[in-house]
Amino acid sequence: ADYPIMRHMMNLESVRTYEGTDEVHALVVGRALTGEEAFR
């Protein structure tokens, strides 16, 4: 990106997307351990 603010925004988006993976992983592990669906 040509502008510093856009570069930082793009970096923040990648962090947010990456963090979402942890949440999905926690839901999948929770389902495996308890047998209960946390999402549908």
Stockholm file with secondary structure:
# STOCKHOLM 1.0

chainA/1-40         ADYPIMRHMMNLESVRTYEGTDEVHALVVGRALTGEEAFR
#=GR chainA/1-40 SS CCSHHHHHHHHHHHHHHHHHHHHHHHHHHHHHHHCCCSCC
#=GC SS_cons        CCSHHHHHHHHHHHHHHHHHHHHHHHHHHHHHHHCCCSCC
//
